[in-house]
Every structure is written in structure tokens, then in C-alpha cells.
Amino acid sequence: MRCLTCKNGSMKPSSTAYFAQLKNCYVIIENVPCMKCEQCGEEFFTASVLEKIDDMLDRLEQIASKIFIMDYATSAA
């Protein structure tokens, strides 16, 4: 698969950290699966990964304060 941003690089499976700012805290989700361009480094997430992230953020918004760091693999299950 070619990169949608630079049009030259190939997309390879990888993982990354996902950062989000909620109204009452900051959230960092580590080890999130993604596709990453070997050329420009652009990262893309599948729809299923984004759905799981949305679910995690909805739950965290109710309980988190200030900064919350979690691991995707243990939280997405």
C-alpha cells in the first residue's frame, strides 16, 4: 500500500503512541497498532483501532484527572 500523504513510501505495520486532550485531562495510549510510511513517517489507524480508542477515551473521561497513560494491548481487549 502506498502512502496517502507523500505518495512514494510504502505503508508497513507498526505501533505508535496516541495523544488526546480531553476536557479534564491528557491521555497517552502507548503501543497503538498503525500503518506507518517508510518514506515520510505518516501514521494511519484502521477504523477498528479508532473505535477502540474512542471507547477507551469515553471511559477515561469519566475517571481520569490531569494525565493518564495506558497500554493499548491491555486496554483494548
C-alpha positions as CSV (number, residue, x, y, z in Angstrom):
1,M,0.0,0.0,0.0
2,R,1.3,3.4,-0.9
3,C,1.3,6.4,1.5
4,L,-1.7,8.7,1.0
5,T,0.4,11.7,2.1
6,C,3.7,11.5,0.2
7,K,2.5,9.1,-2.5
8,N,6.0,7.5,-2.6
9,G,6.5,5.5,0.6
10,S,5.2,2.1,1.4
11,M,3.0,1.6,4.5
12,K,4.2,-1.0,6.9
13,P,2.6,-2.3,10.2
14,S,4.0,-0.6,13.2
15,S,2.9,0.8,16.6
16,T,2.9,4.3,18.0
17,A,1.7,6.4,20.9
18,Y,-1.7,8.2,20.6
19,F,-2.1,11.5,22.4
20,A,-5.5,13.1,23.2
21,Q,-6.6,16.1,25.2
22,L,-9.9,15.7,26.9
23,K,-11.8,18.4,28.8
24,N,-10.2,17.5,32.1
25,C,-7.0,15.6,31.3
26,Y,-4.4,14.5,28.8
27,V,-4.3,10.9,27.7
28,I,-1.4,8.9,26.2
29,I,-2.1,5.4,24.8
30,E,1.1,3.5,24.1
31,N,1.7,0.7,21.6
32,V,-1.3,1.5,19.4
33,P,-1.2,-0.5,16.1
34,C,-0.9,1.6,13.0
35,M,0.4,1.6,9.4
36,K,3.5,3.8,9.1
37,C,5.0,5.2,5.9
38,E,8.7,4.2,5.5
39,Q,9.3,7.4,3.5
40,C,7.7,10.3,5.4
41,G,6.7,8.6,8.7
42,E,3.0,9.4,8.4
43,E,0.8,7.1,10.5
44,F,-2.6,5.8,9.7
45,F,-5.0,3.9,12.0
46,T,-7.7,1.4,10.9
47,A,-11.3,2.1,11.7
48,S,-11.4,-0.7,14.3
49,V,-8.4,0.7,16.2
50,L,-10.0,4.2,16.2
51,E,-13.3,2.7,17.5
52,K,-11.4,1.1,20.4
53,I,-9.5,4.3,21.1
54,D,-12.9,6.2,21.2
55,D,-14.3,3.6,23.6
56,M,-11.2,4.0,25.9
57,L,-11.4,7.8,25.8
58,D,-15.1,7.7,26.7
59,R,-14.3,5.5,29.8
60,L,-11.3,7.6,30.8
61,E,-13.1,10.9,30.6
62,Q,-15.3,9.8,33.5
63,I,-12.4,8.8,35.8
64,A,-9.2,10.4,34.8
65,S,-7.7,13.6,36.1
66,K,-4.7,15.5,34.7
67,I,-2.6,12.9,32.9
68,F,-3.4,9.2,32.2
69,I,-1.1,6.8,30.4
70,M,-2.3,3.4,29.3
71,D,-1.2,0.5,27.0
72,Y,-3.4,-0.3,24.0
73,A,-2.9,-4.0,24.2
74,T,-4.1,-4.4,27.7
75,S,-6.9,-1.9,27.5
76,A,-8.4,-2.6,24.1
77,A,-9.3,-6.2,24.9
